[in-house]
Amino acid sequence: MVRRILVWDVPTRVFHWLQVLSFGGAYLTAFSERLRNYHVALGYILLGLLVFRLLWGFVGTRYARFSSFLFNPGEIIAYLLAMVKRKPAHYLGHNPAGSVSVWLLLALGMFVCVTGVMALQDDASDLVVDMHDISTDIMLGVIALHLVGVLMSSILNRENLVRSMFTGLKSAESDEGVRHSYSWLGVLMVAAVIIFWFAYVKRPLG
């Protein structure tokens, strides 16, 4: 019997959407000196979120753990070929193709943030600034591919993956959902981001 089960816990969902907002906001505020404090604040928020996600990848719930979406190259290629044939296997957590985008976004996100912090230093070289800009553009490309993959998987598997990342729920014939949503941790994450935001943006430009 098909039932709705909890797959994505609250901290994972909060991380996902705050990552979208912080990266998107940082990108949009990167081209104005007047908005520099906003850009930097959003960058630090993204860095904090990524550090949390790295930790949550080891201690989080079943489908949030890195071990749940570790696939070898053969499995990834086989899944991509299955997508071409419109017969991909269904995964409750990240599928092999989705896992690639997750790993890339985590790695690129960390690189963008670290080079961003380095670029803030008075003695920052042009190379650091260039690496920050280039990695940001690459990340935008990966995000575009990720969105295409989400759309294709949603159509081929007949499930709304975007809605699942809001509700945390997916349809399954087995009861393999996570038992705890950790809502309290999600609330703490949002509160921490809000407090940091208002504390940082009031700083004078420097």
Backbone torsions as a table, in degrees:
resi	resn	phi	psi	omega
1	MET	NA	130.9	179.9
2	VAL	-75.9	133.4	178.8
3	ARG	-138.5	164.2	177.2
4	ARG	-93.5	123.8	-178.3
5	ILE	-124.8	156.1	179.0
6	LEU	-83.4	121.0	179.3
7	VAL	-109.8	-47.0	-177.1
8	TRP	-102.7	117.5	178.8
9	ASP	-70.1	167.6	-176.3
10	VAL	-62.3	-46.0	179.2
11	PRO	-58.6	-37.3	179.0
12	THR	-65.8	-41.2	179.2
13	ARG	-69.5	-41.2	178.2
14	VAL	-62.6	-44.1	177.4
15	PHE	-57.9	-47.5	-176.4
16	HIS	-57.3	-51.1	-174.8
17	TRP	-76.4	-31.2	174.2
18	LEU	-70.2	-32.2	174.6
19	GLN	-63.4	-44.0	177.8
20	VAL	-59.2	-48.0	-177.2
21	LEU	-68.1	-42.6	-176.7
22	SER	-69.8	-43.1	178.5
23	PHE	-67.9	-45.4	178.9
24	GLY	-60.8	-43.9	179.4
25	GLY	-65.9	-40.0	179.1
26	ALA	-64.3	-38.4	179.5
27	TYR	-65.9	-43.3	-177.0
28	LEU	-70.5	-24.0	-178.6
29	THR	-100.5	9.2	-174.7
30	ALA	-80.1	-12.2	-170.4
31	PHE	-106.1	9.4	-178.8
32	SER	-132.9	125.9	177.5
33	GLU	-65.0	-31.0	179.5
34	ARG	-63.8	-28.1	-178.4
35	LEU	-101.9	17.1	-174.5
36	ARG	-58.7	-44.2	-179.8
37	ASN	-60.7	-37.7	178.0
38	TYR	-65.1	-43.8	179.9
39	HIS	-60.6	-47.2	-178.4
40	VAL	-67.0	-41.8	178.9
41	ALA	-60.4	-44.2	179.0
42	LEU	-65.5	-35.5	176.7
43	GLY	-64.5	-43.0	177.9
44	TYR	-66.7	-36.6	177.2
45	ILE	-63.0	-44.2	178.1
46	LEU	-61.3	-42.0	178.4
47	LEU	-61.3	-45.0	178.3
48	GLY	-61.8	-41.0	178.6
49	LEU	-63.3	-40.7	-179.5
50	LEU	-66.9	-39.6	176.6
51	VAL	-61.7	-43.3	176.6
52	PHE	-59.4	-45.3	-176.9
53	ARG	-64.0	-35.8	177.3
54	LEU	-63.4	-40.9	177.3
55	LEU	-68.8	-43.5	-178.6
56	TRP	-65.5	-24.2	177.6
57	GLY	-67.2	-15.9	178.4
58	PHE	-106.2	-32.1	-173.8
59	VAL	-116.4	-0.2	-176.8
60	GLY	-77.3	-169.1	-178.9
61	THR	-75.3	173.0	-169.3
62	ARG	-46.7	-55.3	-173.5
63	TYR	-84.5	-9.0	176.1
64	ALA	-86.9	-17.9	-177.4
65	ARG	-74.3	144.2	180.0
66	PHE	-59.9	-32.7	-178.0
67	SER	-62.7	-20.1	-178.3
68	SER	-81.3	-16.0	178.6
69	PHE	-133.9	46.2	171.0
70	LEU	-98.0	108.6	-178.9
71	PHE	-121.7	144.0	177.7
72	ASN	-82.9	164.4	-177.1
73	PRO	-54.5	-37.8	-180.0
74	GLY	-62.1	-41.0	179.3
75	GLU	-66.8	-37.9	179.7
76	ILE	-66.6	-45.5	179.3
77	ILE	-63.7	-42.9	179.7
78	ALA	-61.3	-38.3	179.8
79	TYR	-69.0	-41.3	179.2
80	LEU	-63.0	-40.0	177.6
81	LEU	-65.3	-37.7	178.2
82	ALA	-65.4	-35.2	176.9
83	MET	-65.0	-40.3	178.3
84	VAL	-60.9	-37.5	179.5
85	LYS	-83.5	0.9	-179.9
86	ARG	63.0	31.5	178.5
87	LYS	-134.8	51.0	-179.5
88	PRO	-74.5	146.7	176.3
89	ALA	-68.8	153.3	-179.8
90	HIS	-93.3	132.7	178.3
91	TYR	-121.0	137.4	176.3
92	LEU	-71.3	-40.6	177.4
93	GLY	-93.7	-147.7	178.3
94	HIS	-69.4	134.3	173.5
95	ASN	-81.7	169.1	-177.0
96	PRO	-56.4	-39.9	179.2
97	ALA	-69.3	-42.8	178.7
98	GLY	-63.0	-33.7	-179.1
99	SER	-63.7	-34.5	179.3
100	VAL	-62.3	-45.0	-179.8
101	SER	-66.3	-35.8	178.6
102	VAL	-63.7	-47.8	179.3
103	TRP	-61.2	-43.3	-179.5
104	LEU	-64.8	-41.7	-179.2
105	LEU	-67.0	-37.0	177.0
106	LEU	-66.1	-46.3	-178.3
107	ALA	-66.5	-46.9	179.6
108	LEU	-65.3	-39.1	178.9
109	GLY	-60.2	-43.7	178.2
110	MET	-64.6	-41.4	-179.4
111	PHE	-65.3	-42.5	178.0
112	VAL	-60.6	-44.2	-178.0
113	CYS	-67.7	-45.0	-178.5
114	VAL	-64.3	-44.8	178.6
115	THR	-68.3	-28.6	176.0
116	GLY	-65.8	-43.5	177.3
117	VAL	-63.2	-42.9	178.6
118	MET	-63.2	-36.2	-178.9
119	ALA	-68.8	-18.9	179.3
120	LEU	-76.0	-18.1	-177.4
121	GLN	-70.9	148.8	-177.5
122	ASP	-62.0	-31.0	-177.3
123	ASP	-99.9	21.4	-179.4
124	ALA	-62.7	135.4	-179.5
125	SER	-85.2	162.8	176.4
126	ASP	-63.3	-30.5	180.0
127	LEU	-62.6	-42.4	179.4
128	VAL	-63.2	-44.7	179.3
129	VAL	-62.4	-42.5	179.5
130	ASP	-63.9	-41.6	179.4
131	MET	-64.0	-37.4	177.6
132	HIS	-63.2	-45.5	-178.3
133	ASP	-68.1	-43.5	-177.5
134	ILE	-66.7	-43.8	-179.7
135	SER	-65.3	-31.9	175.6
136	THR	-64.3	-43.2	179.0
137	ASP	-65.0	-39.4	177.9
138	ILE	-63.8	-40.5	179.1
139	MET	-63.1	-38.5	176.1
140	LEU	-60.7	-39.6	177.6
141	GLY	-64.8	-41.7	178.8
142	VAL	-65.2	-39.0	177.5
143	ILE	-61.0	-42.0	178.7
144	ALA	-61.5	-44.5	177.7
145	LEU	-64.3	-38.1	178.6
146	HIS	-61.6	-43.2	179.9
147	LEU	-64.2	-39.3	176.4
148	VAL	-62.7	-43.3	179.4
149	GLY	-63.3	-40.7	178.0
150	VAL	-62.1	-43.2	179.7
151	LEU	-63.6	-46.0	-179.2
152	MET	-64.0	-44.8	-180.0
153	SER	-64.2	-38.3	179.0
154	SER	-62.4	-40.5	-179.3
155	ILE	-72.5	-47.5	-175.2
156	LEU	-68.9	-35.1	-179.8
157	ASN	-97.3	0.2	177.6
158	ARG	54.3	50.0	175.3
159	GLU	-144.8	145.0	-178.1
160	ASN	-89.2	97.6	-176.5
161	LEU	-68.6	-32.0	178.0
162	VAL	-65.4	-45.5	178.3
163	ARG	-61.8	-37.9	179.0
164	SER	-62.5	-33.0	179.2
165	MET	-76.6	-13.3	171.9
166	PHE	-88.5	-47.1	-174.7
167	THR	-89.3	-26.1	-175.6
168	GLY	84.0	-2.1	-172.8
169	LEU	-102.9	146.8	172.7
170	LYS	-139.0	160.2	177.8
171	SER	-91.3	136.2	179.9
172	ALA	-153.5	155.6	178.4
173	GLU	-86.0	-17.8	179.7
174	SER	-112.8	158.8	179.4
175	ASP	-94.0	74.6	-177.5
176	GLU	-112.4	25.2	-179.8
177	GLY	-78.2	167.4	178.1
178	VAL	-79.0	151.9	-173.5
179	ARG	-91.0	-25.0	-176.2
180	HIS	-126.5	133.1	-179.1
181	SER	-89.6	-19.0	-178.6
182	TYR	54.7	48.0	-179.9
183	SER	-59.5	-36.5	-178.1
184	TRP	-60.3	-36.0	-179.5
185	LEU	-71.3	-36.8	176.1
186	GLY	-62.8	-40.1	178.0
187	VAL	-63.8	-42.2	178.0
188	LEU	-62.2	-38.8	178.9
189	MET	-62.3	-47.4	179.9
190	VAL	-63.2	-42.5	-179.9
191	ALA	-62.6	-42.6	-179.7
192	ALA	-63.0	-41.2	179.7
193	VAL	-64.9	-44.0	-179.4
194	ILE	-63.6	-45.2	179.7
195	ILE	-62.1	-45.7	179.7
196	PHE	-62.8	-42.6	-178.4
197	TRP	-56.9	-52.7	-176.3
198	PHE	-71.1	-28.4	177.5
199	ALA	-72.8	-35.9	-174.7
200	TYR	-82.8	-42.0	-174.3
201	VAL	-68.2	-14.9	177.6
202	LYS	-82.5	-7.8	178.8
203	ARG	-68.3	145.7	176.6
204	PRO	-70.2	150.1	176.1
205	LEU	-62.2	137.2	-179.2
206	GLY	-152.5	NA	NA
